[in-house]
């Protein structure tokens, strides 16, 4: 989450006039600076806490798909956000022609450093997500399948902003990807972006999982590799084997991996790192351009954007290239 579109507390009061929060006269609005997709604000109304999200890149039809998925997950007792409705039963409002939604704020905080218990809990949550949605009727295409990744990588290379070192590594990985990856694996609804900053913990217990805006139909193993690559990461850009085992064992207690998934594990670890490295590089380039173009336009500028460092993933990719994780770690 981040802030691209600026809105004041007074403007938020007007925007949310039809929502059932106006028995409180004092609004406190503060921007959320984590993430890279939408504009998000904490909204305090009396004793009640909310999240106001202004969608920068999604249309109303896309957002409706995500909100329906969240409703389904909440019905299955998963701790995910719930969008409020206004007096007309509508969940979306509009600010400067951009759709917006108001959510009750889930309790808990993001964690910077994971412990084994955090890893076990996110592994269990992920397995429950995959099991509950295996027959979910609403589908959504994955923009980051092999062809999507190759197309986006070509776009990145065409911008000609990469260092010689990064360009060489990217080309090597793209070649290796096409030789090794097989996405013909068990599929279903995946979160597709389950990094630590999209989960909340309260008194060391998982209290919520956020940001389902990348959710789609895809290989379930993609989600598992994404979690391992972030939740089990050490400061030296390698993986902690004990944390990897904690995630995988908790997950497999509910959904054991197939033989094909075992075989694809090393390739999927690299695939997910490559996917997020490419997207972070693209965001970095676009944010630099956005900041330059908005220097004389403080209103609605991207002044509160917080970039995620692409180099963290580059170093992890190099680690996977040099020391691929052995299949035994899945046992």
Secondary structure, DSSP 8 states (H G I E B T S, - for coil): -B-SS---HHHHHHHTTTBTTTT---EEEEE----SSSEEEEEEETTEEEEEEE-SS--HHHHHHHHHHHHHHHHTT--B--B--BTTS---EEETTEEEEEEE--S-B--SS--HHHHHHHHHHHHHHHHHTTT-S-----TTSHHHHHHHHHHHHHTT-S-HHHHHHHHHHHHHHHHH----S-EEEE-S---GGGEEEETTEEEEE---TT-EEEEHHHHHHHHHHHHTB-TTSSB-HHHHHHHHHHHHHHS---HHHHHHHHHHHHHHHHHHHHHHHHHHHHHHHHHHHTTT--TT-STT-----HHHHHHHHHHHHHS---GGGG-
